Amino acid sequence: MQRDRGYKMSQNKRIFLSAPHMSGNELKYIEKVFESNYIAPLGEYVNKFEDSIKNYTNASNALALTSGTAAIHLALRILKIGEGDDVLASTFTFIGSVNAILYEKANPVFIDSDKESWNLSPKLLNKYLLECDKKPKALIITHLYGQCADIEKIADICKYHGVYLIEDAAESLGAIFNGKHTGTFGDFGIYSFNGNKILTTSGGGMLVSNNKDWIEKAKFYSTQAKEPFIHYEHLEYGYNYRMSNILAAIGVGQMEVIEDRVAKKREIFDWYKEYLSDCDEITMMPELPNTRGNRWLTAMTFEKTDYNKVMLALETINVESRPLWKPMHIQPLFVDAKKYVDGTSEDLFGKGLCVASSTTMTKEDVKMICDLIKGCM
């Protein structure tokens, strides 16, 4: 059917969901790293990358790490969360948000989304905390697809109930709620620089907090927990979690264009919204009032059309797409986990698709994709 519309996979360069997009200065900074011979973890550009994140987000302290998951793991370790503890988490998320709960042998408790943001529901969160028999130690809240959760309400609820708040802002660098960056509302915030994020260092993460002592302790754990002796002395176990100077150099170059990337992601979302505005069955991912999401991925749901049909059609013109996250509470790994859900995330998963959102895309690319989507209905 799609080929009859004139689209031929072999003639189209692949359009990815969110391809890396360099600023142009990354190679220059990498060359400086090579000139200095600081190839291993730590060095001038690690410090510069951490400073760029602090300056951009207004976080007081930052620690460059190997991944966003490593950052979550360190946050849990610092907060002394361990075997048998309950940790609340968004159910509608990528598994990297919750794997670290298992690393610490704690118990995940999954909370469902709301329809207003597709992120964790403050109402369900508060209701669970009022009704639960066992008080959770912390909440890991995900800002989904770069869109802000209702983070002010969620932070107030956590404070009232004495629950630590860890913001998984892996997808939402550049997203703002009432003038404040995601990742800076909680006790800890984390960012990811994986290959498909809005900025990439090929692989990497950042842990931020206003508590300097916590970040210093996380730095200690991230470098094998070596005590301050000339020889290697260890009283505690640690990890090899620090970012390399080379990857940090890439990050410094990427941070120079963060606002450009956010603006382009939002423009791409608006193009999709424009071209699909006449499709009553399509609902675009919402944005809460007084927020600016980074629109890392453009996400939508279909009321009647099977999203698998749309995915297969997009593949015929060499365009990548992906279903929305499968909620954690219906993953086989978490079959026995506690959950507090109302069906919202399962409904979104059954109807939803992320479409290509690479910042190198043109308006003509988006129109081609939208024409094909409408042809599937």
C-alpha positions in Angstrom: 0.0 0.0 0.0 2.7 2.5 1.0 4.8 1.9 -2.1 1.8 2.7 -4.2 2.0 6.2 -2.7 5.4 6.6 -4.2 7.6 5.9 -1.2 10.5 3.6 -1.7 12.6 2.5 1.2 15.8 2.0 -0.9 15.7 5.7 -2.0 15.4 7.2 1.5 18.2 7.8 3.9 17.1 6.4 7.3 15.5 8.9 9.6 16.2 7.9 13.2 14.1 8.5 16.3 16.7 10.8 17.8 20.1 10.7 16.1 23.3 12.3 17.6 23.8 15.9 16.3 27.2 17.4 17.0 27.8 21.1 17.5 31.1 21.3 15.5 33.4 21.9 18.4 33.6 18.4 19.8 36.6 17.3 17.8 38.5 20.4 18.7 38.0 19.6 22.4 38.8 16.0 22.0 42.1 17.0 20.3 42.9 19.1 23.3 42.3 16.1 25.5 44.7 14.0 23.4 47.3 16.8 23.5 47.1 16.8 27.3 47.3 12.9 27.4 44.5 12.9 30.0 42.7 10.0 28.3 41.6 8.2 31.4 38.7 9.3 33.7 39.1 12.8 35.2 40.8 15.8 33.7 40.1 19.4 32.6 37.0 18.6 30.5 35.3 16.6 33.2 35.4 19.7 35.4 34.2 21.9 32.5 31.3 19.6 31.7 30.2 19.5 35.3 30.4 23.3 35.4 28.4 23.6 32.3 25.6 21.5 33.7 25.6 23.5 37.0 25.6 26.9 35.1 22.7 25.8 32.8 20.5 24.1 35.4 21.4 26.2 38.5 22.2 22.9 40.3 24.7 23.6 43.1 26.8 20.4 42.6 27.3 18.0 39.7 29.1 14.7 39.2 29.9 13.4 35.7 29.4 9.6 35.5 29.3 6.7 33.1 25.5 6.6 32.8 22.2 7.9 34.2 21.6 4.5 35.8 24.9 4.8 37.6 23.7 8.2 38.9 20.5 6.7 40.2 22.4 3.9 41.8 24.7 6.3 43.6 21.8 8.4 44.8 20.1 5.3 46.3 23.4 4.3 48.0 23.9 7.7 49.5 20.4 7.7 50.9 21.2 4.4 52.6 18.5 2.5 50.8 19.0 -1.2 51.0 17.6 -4.7 51.2 13.9 -4.8 52.0 13.3 -1.0 51.7 10.4 0.1 49.4 11.2 2.6 46.7 8.4 4.2 44.7 8.9 4.7 41.0 7.0 5.8 37.9 5.7 2.7 36.2 5.6 4.4 32.7 9.3 4.6 32.1 12.4 2.9 30.7 13.8 0.1 32.8 17.0 2.1 33.4 15.0 4.2 35.8 14.4 1.3 38.2 17.2 -1.2 37.7 19.2 0.4 40.5 16.5 -0.4 43.0 17.2 -4.1 42.3 21.0 -3.4 42.6 20.4 -2.3 46.2 18.1 -5.3 46.8 15.2 -2.9 47.6 11.6 -3.4 46.5 10.1 -1.3 43.6 6.6 0.0 44.1 5.1 1.3 40.8 2.8 4.3 40.6 0.6 5.0 37.6 0.4 8.1 35.4 -2.1 10.9 35.0 -3.8 11.9 31.8 -2.7 15.5 32.1 1.0 14.8 31.7 1.4 11.1 31.1 3.8 11.3 34.0 3.4 9.9 37.5 0.1 11.0 39.1 0.4 13.2 42.2 -3.1 12.1 43.2 -2.2 8.4 43.1 1.1 9.0 44.8 -0.5 10.8 47.8 -3.2 8.3 48.0 -0.7 5.4 48.2 1.3 7.2 50.9 -1.8 7.7 53.0 -2.9 4.1 52.6 0.3 2.0 52.6 1.3 -0.2 55.5 5.1 0.3 55.0 6.5 3.7 54.4 8.7 4.0 51.3 12.2 5.4 51.6 12.3 7.3 48.3 10.6 8.1 45.0 12.2 7.9 41.6 10.1 10.2 39.3 10.7 10.1 35.6 10.1 13.2 33.4 8.8 11.2 30.4 10.0 11.9 26.8 11.3 15.3 28.0 8.0 16.5 29.4 7.7 17.8 33.0 5.9 15.8 35.5 3.7 17.8 38.0 6.9 18.1 40.0 6.0 20.9 42.4 3.1 18.9 43.7 5.1 15.7 43.8 8.0 17.4 45.7 5.5 18.8 48.2 3.9 15.3 48.7 7.3 13.7 49.2 8.4 16.4 51.7 5.1 16.0 53.7 5.5 12.2 53.9 9.2 12.2 54.6 10.1 10.5 51.3 13.4 11.3 49.5 12.9 12.5 45.9 15.2 11.4 43.0 14.3 13.0 39.7 15.1 10.9 36.7 15.5 13.7 34.2 17.5 11.5 31.8 15.2 12.5 28.9 14.4 16.0 30.1 17.6 18.1 30.1 16.4 21.6 29.2 12.8 21.1 30.5 11.5 23.8 32.8 8.7 23.9 35.4 7.8 27.4 36.5 11.2 28.7 35.6 13.1 25.9 37.3 14.9 23.0 35.6 13.8 19.4 36.0 16.4 17.6 38.0 16.7 20.4 40.6 13.5 19.9 42.6 14.5 16.8 44.4 17.2 15.6 46.8 19.0 14.3 43.7 18.5 14.7 40.0 20.1 12.7 37.2 20.7 13.4 33.5 21.6 10.9 30.7 23.8 11.5 27.7 23.2 8.2 25.9 23.5 8.1 22.2 19.9 9.1 21.4 19.3 11.8 24.1 18.9 15.4 23.3 22.6 15.8 24.0 25.0 12.9 23.8 28.5 12.0 25.0 28.0 8.6 23.3 27.3 7.2 26.8 27.3 9.1 30.1 25.3 10.6 32.9 25.3 13.3 35.6 24.2 13.4 39.2 23.2 16.7 40.7 22.2 17.8 44.2 22.2 20.9 46.4 23.8 18.8 49.1 27.5 19.1 48.6 28.4 16.4 51.1 26.2 13.9 49.3 27.9 14.7 46.0 31.3 14.4 47.6 30.3 11.0 49.0 29.0 9.9 45.6 32.3 10.9 44.0 34.1 8.8 46.6 31.9 5.7 45.8 32.2 6.4 42.0 36.0 6.0 42.2 36.2 2.6 44.0 35.8 4.1 47.5 39.5 4.6 47.9 40.5 6.0 51.3 43.0 9.0 51.4 46.2 6.9 51.7 49.2 6.7 49.4 48.4 3.0 49.0 45.0 1.6 48.2 43.0 1.3 51.4 39.3 0.4 51.4 36.8 0.5 54.2 33.7 0.4 51.9 33.1 -1.0 48.4 32.7 1.4 45.5 32.3 1.5 41.7 34.1 2.5 38.5 31.5 5.1 37.6 33.4 8.2 36.6 33.1 9.7 33.1 36.2 9.8 31.0 37.8 13.1 30.0 37.2 12.3 26.3 33.5 11.9 26.7 33.3 15.0 28.8 35.0 16.9 26.0 32.1 15.8 23.7 29.7 16.9 26.4 31.2 20.4 26.6 30.8 20.8 22.9 27.2 19.6 23.1 26.2 21.9 26.0 27.1 24.9 23.7 24.0 24.1 21.6 21.5 22.9 24.2 19.0 25.7 23.7 19.2 25.3 19.9 18.5 21.6 20.3 15.5 22.2 22.6 14.1 24.8 20.2 14.4 22.4 17.2 12.8 19.5 19.1 9.9 21.7 20.0 9.6 22.9 16.4 9.5 19.3 15.1 6.7 18.5 17.6 4.8 21.6 16.3 5.2 20.5 12.7 3.7 17.1 13.6 0.9 18.8 15.4 0.2 21.1 12.4 0.2 18.3 9.8 -1.9 15.9 12.0 -4.3 18.5 13.3 -7.1 17.2 11.1 -6.8 13.7 12.5 -9.4 13.5 15.3 -8.2 10.1 16.5 -4.6 11.3 17.2 -3.8 12.8 20.6 -0.3 14.4 21.0 1.5 14.1 24.3 0.3 17.0 26.5 2.3 19.7 28.2 1.4 21.1 31.6 0.7 24.8 32.0 3.7 26.9 33.0 6.2 24.3 31.7 8.5 24.0 28.8 9.3 20.4 27.9 12.3 19.6 25.6 10.1 17.4 23.4 12.9 14.8 23.2 10.6 12.5 21.3 7.3 13.4 19.7 4.8 11.0 21.2 1.2 10.4 20.2 -1.7 7.9 20.6 -4.2 6.5 18.1 -7.8 5.8 19.1 -8.7 3.5 16.3 -5.6 2.7 14.2 -3.2 0.0 15.3 0.1 1.7 16.0 1.9 -1.5 14.7 0.4 -0.8 11.3 1.9 2.7 11.4 5.3 1.4 12.5 5.4 -1.1 9.6 4.4 1.6 7.1 7.1 3.9 8.4 9.7 1.2 8.0 8.8 1.0 4.3 10.2 4.5 3.9 13.1 3.9 6.2 11.8 5.9 9.2 12.3 4.7 12.7 9.5 4.7 15.3 8.9 3.0 18.6 6.0 2.1 20.9 5.6 4.0 24.1 7.3 2.4 27.1 5.7 -0.8 28.3 4.8 -0.1 32.0 7.1 -1.6 34.5 4.3 -3.2 36.5 3.4 -5.4 33.5 7.0 -6.4 32.8 7.7 -10.1 33.5 10.6 -9.1 35.7 8.3 -7.2 38.1 5.3 -9.6 38.2 5.5 -9.8 42.0 6.2 -6.1 42.6 3.8 -3.8 44.4 1.8 -1.4 42.2 -0.7 1.3 42.6 -2.3 1.8 39.2 -5.5 2.8 37.5 -4.9 1.6 33.9 -3.7 4.9 32.5 -0.2 3.8 31.5 -1.4 0.5 30.1 -3.9 2.4 28.0 -1.2 4.7 26.7 1.1 1.8 25.9 -1.7 0.1 23.9 -2.3 3.1 21.7 0.9 5.0 21.6 3.9 5.6 19.3 7.1 7.7 19.4 7.9 9.1 15.9 11.2 10.3 14.4 12.4 13.5 16.2 16.0 13.9 15.1 17.1 17.5 15.2 18.5 17.3 11.7 15.0 16.7 10.3 13.3 19.1 7.9 9.7 20.2 7.7 9.5 18.2 4.5 10.6 15.1 6.3 7.8 15.6 8.9 5.2 16.2 6.2 6.3 13.0 4.4 5.9 11.0 7.7 2.5 12.6 8.5 1.2 11.9 5.0 2.0 8.3 5.5 0.5 8.2 9.0 -2.8 9.7 7.6 -2.7 7.1 4.8 -2.8 4.3 7.4 -6.0 5.5 9.0 
